[in-house]
Amino acid sequence: MKKRILVVEDEEKLRRVLELQLSSAGFDVDKAAKAEEALKVVDRADVVLTDLRLPGMSGLELLAAIRRQNSVVPVIMMTAYGSIETAVESMKAGATDFLLKPFSLDHLMTVVNKALEMRALRDENRQLREALGHRYEFDNIIGRSEPMQEIFATIERVAPTRATVLLAGESGVGKDLIARAIHYHSPRRDRPLVKINCTAIPENLMESELFGYEKGAFTGAQTSKPGKFEAADTGTVFLDEIGDVPAPVQVKLLRILQEREFERLGSNVTRHIDVRVIAATNQDLRAALEQGTFREDLYYRLNVVPLNIPPLRERKQDIPFLAEHFLQKLALDTGSKVEGITDAAMAKLVAYHWPGNVRELENVIERSLVMCAGTTLDAADIKLEAAPAPRAHSPDAHILPAGLTLDQYEQEILREALRRADGNKSQAARLLGLTRNALRYRLSQMGMEG
């Protein structure tokens, strides 16, 4: 479509020259001799080209009136009374550019095309932000069940505040999506959202990763580096798997929550920060409190607004809606010709126990779409993991292996996990279904920490 330029110029001869030049360049042109006339048609303009000095309302007053209408249309100011002060004043008021009279027609076209390019980029960025925000709208977090509706209501209440939120739930229930929904429905939506996976960061690097370090703080620190909390300043930090944070870092996290200040590693300079914290865990932090692996004061600072996300098996009424959502989304991504799902296939999905929750359901739908040869998913197309067979018990079977006490048996289990993980405590903890700190606590209690 042709772009439309609004020319506001009281000198009729110049107004006509500008009209002819812009029309010959392929633009539609609206003309006005006064600012008051221009305001009537400014809404349909792609660029406004206005003189600074006009009868009645001035060019700067016209610019202010356009901005009051919340219009993002680029405004180019023309003036024969050019000076640094005039340019600065017009740019501060929101002008996109300015032209000093007399100007060449080539220069005019350069400035107009630049303004159009800037508007196109701004419109594209706005559309991308809207698309990103839409991705995390509650309609896109599928949940028709009562527990999910309660979660949505909590998000609406807590998102506008800066209250710390603690998300609890099994792996795969969608804690990441809930955290993003809170951020994108908050006043910080245009500020950074920094996700920190506490399990993925080695224990000896966690402090420097989170809080940064100064040059020379340790061997190899050739330059200073800000941490993830500084990167999130004025925004939100999402601490995933908070239960895996070691004790020394827990102290610094508590200080950030209480005082909103910290020091980089190797520095005595106190830095102040404005971040909203959302934490998530799939572990029982109360059990970690009892074991002494998680600070009680930090727990209560994090647990200002607790949000427990139920596993999929406890909200099976959501499964049909989730399955349809993933089918539509993934069919497009994979190029599949599948358009629907049969009642038998849906019944199979609903009957399954879903140990991997929503993430597992999405993976099953994707796998089924890839393997399906027809246009409809049937029960035979749904490939599910087989449930582990229960172990057989005899009435007089011993719970513990013969000759071992409970403590000895637990030590054997811990040693075997460490052996399989080649001594890596984080990997061994995952094999045992523990947090890294819980494993270290058990090892120290048994005198096995080394």
FENSUL-V262324 format. One record per residue. BURIAL is b if it has 24 or more other ideal C-beta (glycine too) atoms within 12 Angstrom, else e. Layout:
burial: [BURIAL BURIAL]
This chain:
burial: [e e b b b b b b b b e e e b b e b b b e b b e e e e b e b b b b b b b e b b b e b b e e b b b b b b b b b b e e b b b b b b b e b b e e e e b b b b b b b b b e e e e e e b e e e b e e b b b b b b b b e e b e e e e b b e b b b e b b e b b e e e e e e e e e e e e e e e e b e b e b b b b e b e b b e e b b e b b e e b b e e b b b b b b b b b b b b b b b b b b b b b b b b b e b b e e e b b b b b b b e b e b e e b b b b b b b b e e e e e e e e e e e b b b b b b b b b b b b b b b b b b b b b b b e b b b b b b b b b e e b e b b b b e b e e e b e b e b b b b b b b b b e b e e b b e b e b b b e e b b e b b b e b b b b b b b b b e b b e b b b b b b b b b b e e b b e e e e b e b e e b b e e b b e b b b e b e b e e b b b b b b e b b b e b b e e b e e e b b b e e b b b b e e e e e e e e e e e e e e e e e e e e e e e e e e e e b b e e b b e e e e e e b b e b b b e b e b b b b b b b b b b e e e e e e e]
